[in-house]
Amino acid sequence: MLDLVAKITQEHHLHTMMVTHEKEDCDRIANGVYMMENDRLVRM
């Protein structure tokens, strides 16, 4: 599923927001990662 999301995002020049508890999923396809830390959104 991650490969499909990455392919569609790249082919159509889209911005995609993904919510997950698995940081490894983000690391695999993301070019930017933000995490919730003490009720704040923090760029990693």
C-alpha positions in Angstrom: 0.0 0.0 0.0 2.8 2.4 0.8 4.4 1.8 -2.6 1.1 2.6 -4.3 0.6 5.9 -2.3 4.2 6.9 -3.1 3.8 6.2 -6.8 0.5 8.1 -7.1 1.9 11.0 -5.1 5.0 11.3 -7.3 3.2 10.7 -10.7 0.6 13.4 -10.0 2.8 15.8 -8.1 0.5 15.6 -5.0 1.0 16.5 -1.4 0.1 13.6 0.9 -0.5 13.5 4.6 -0.3 10.2 6.3 -1.1 9.4 9.9 0.5 6.4 11.5 1.9 5.0 14.6 4.7 3.3 12.7 7.6 5.8 12.1 9.3 3.2 9.8 6.4 3.7 7.3 7.1 7.4 7.2 10.8 7.0 6.9 10.2 4.7 3.9 8.3 7.2 1.7 8.2 10.6 3.3 10.3 13.6 2.4 9.2 15.4 5.6 8.1 14.0 9.0 6.2 15.7 11.8 5.4 14.1 15.1 3.2 15.0 18.0 5.2 15.9 21.1 3.6 17.3 24.3 0.5 18.2 22.3 2.6 20.1 19.7 3.4 19.3 16.1 7.2 19.0 15.7 9.2 18.5 12.5 11.7 15.6 12.8 
